[in-house]
Amino acid sequence: MIDKHARNVTAAKWDAENTKQIKLKLNLRTDADILEHLDKQESRQGYIKALIRADIEKNSKPEK
């Protein structure tokens, strides 16, 4: 049986090798509309990923 510390070390190692964090700093006054909209989303991360993927798809199609 793996103890709690070993599990945490394993999880931290996996996280370090397989993920990357990106910080987004928003101004409470000038970005209030964005913050309000993000707060309405079920998943901020999922929403932002979906927007980026839609933009990738839109921009990867050849122009006619």
N, C-alpha and C positions, 0 to 999 in steps of 0.2 A: 504494500500500500504506500502511495506517495503522500508525504506529509504536506501540510498547507504551504509551508515556505517553498518547498521544491516545486509545487504546482504554480505558485506565483512567479518564480524565477523562469519556469518553462513558458508561462503565458507572456511574461515580459519579453523574453527572447524572441518568441514567435511574433509578437507585436512589433518589435524593433526591426525584424527582418522582413515583415510583410505589409507594413502600413506606413503611411506618411501623413502627418497633420499639417494642415494649412490654416493659418489664422487670418480672419477677416475682421478688421476693426471698423466699426460704424459709429458715426457721430449721432448722438441722441437727438440733436436738433435738425441737422441738415439731412439725415438719413432716416428720419422718423417714419416716413412712408414705407420704406423698405423693411424696417424693424416691425412695423405693425403688420405688414403682409406676411413676413416670415413667422410671426407669432400665430397666425391663423392656420399655418400648415400643420398637418398631422406629424410630418417628419421634415425638419428643416434640411437635414442632410440629404434625404431622398429627393426633396423638391429641387435643391440646388443641383444635384447630380442629374436629374431628369432634364433640367434646363440646359445644362452643359451638353448632355448627349444629344438633345434636340438640335442645338446649335452646330454640333459636330456633323450630324446627319445632314442638316440644311446646307452646310458649307462644303460637304464632300461630294455633293451631286454636281455633275458637269453642267455648265451653263449652255443654254441653247442659243 
